[in-house]
């Protein structure tokens, strides 16, 4: 099992359990679309995206620092979870 520089690690079964918990807590379905806004090095960003993908949902990416473009991305893709 890899040890990361900060000596924290998460076993694969823990990732699956975490994703299952989020799917249940947020009632995620294949119809859900999430904005991939990360941070993906952290369990919050990666875990949420993995949960959405695990039920067949979509994660859309469109990095921008323009608020109007962000709202356009959300509307265009029908984002249901941020």
C-alpha positions as CSV (number, residue, x, y, z in Angstrom):
1,X,0.0,0.0,0.0
2,X,1.5,3.4,-1.0
3,X,2.4,5.9,1.7
4,X,2.0,9.4,0.5
5,X,4.4,12.2,1.5
6,X,2.0,13.3,4.3
7,X,1.7,9.7,5.5
8,X,-2.0,9.5,4.9
9,X,-3.5,6.8,2.8
10,X,-6.9,5.5,1.9
11,X,-7.5,1.9,0.9
12,X,-9.6,1.2,-2.2
13,X,-12.4,-0.3,-0.2
14,X,-12.6,3.0,1.8
15,X,-13.0,5.0,-1.5
16,X,-15.9,2.7,-2.4
17,X,-17.5,3.1,1.0
18,X,-17.1,6.8,0.8
19,X,-18.6,7.0,-2.7
20,X,-21.5,4.8,-1.6
21,X,-22.2,7.0,1.4
22,X,-22.3,10.1,-0.8
23,X,-24.6,8.4,-3.3
24,X,-27.0,7.5,-0.5
25,X,-26.8,10.9,1.3
26,X,-27.2,13.0,-1.8
27,X,-29.6,10.6,-3.6
28,X,-27.4,10.6,-6.7
29,X,-28.7,9.1,-9.9
30,X,-27.4,8.7,-13.5
31,X,-29.2,11.9,-14.3
32,X,-26.9,14.0,-12.1
33,X,-24.3,16.3,-13.6
34,X,-21.5,17.8,-11.5
35,X,-19.1,20.7,-12.2
36,X,-15.6,19.3,-11.9
37,X,-14.2,22.1,-9.8
38,X,-11.8,20.0,-7.6
39,X,-9.5,20.0,-5.8
40,X,-8.9,16.5,-7.1
41,X,-6.0,15.9,-4.8
42,X,-8.5,16.0,-1.9
43,X,-11.2,13.6,-0.9
44,X,-13.8,16.3,-1.3
45,X,-13.2,17.0,-4.9
46,X,-12.2,13.5,-6.0
47,X,-14.7,11.7,-3.8
48,X,-17.7,13.7,-5.0
49,X,-16.8,13.2,-8.6
50,X,-16.2,9.4,-8.1
51,X,-19.6,9.2,-6.5
52,X,-21.4,10.9,-9.4
53,X,-19.5,8.7,-11.9
54,X,-20.2,5.5,-9.9
55,X,-24.0,5.9,-10.6
56,X,-23.5,6.8,-14.3
57,X,-23.7,10.5,-13.9
58,X,-21.4,13.0,-15.7
59,X,-18.7,15.4,-14.5
60,X,-18.1,18.4,-16.7
61,X,-15.0,20.6,-16.7
62,X,-14.7,24.1,-17.9
63,X,-12.2,26.1,-15.8
64,X,-12.8,29.8,-16.0
65,X,-12.4,32.7,-13.8
66,X,-15.3,34.5,-15.4
67,X,-18.6,34.2,-13.4
68,X,-20.8,34.7,-16.5
69,X,-19.0,31.9,-18.3
70,X,-19.4,29.6,-15.3
71,X,-23.2,30.2,-15.2
72,X,-23.3,29.5,-18.9
73,X,-21.5,26.2,-18.4
74,X,-23.9,25.2,-15.6
75,X,-27.0,26.1,-17.8
76,X,-25.6,24.4,-20.9
77,X,-24.9,21.1,-19.2
78,X,-27.8,21.1,-16.8
79,X,-25.6,20.8,-13.7
80,X,-27.4,19.3,-10.7
81,X,-24.6,19.2,-8.2
82,X,-21.8,21.7,-7.6
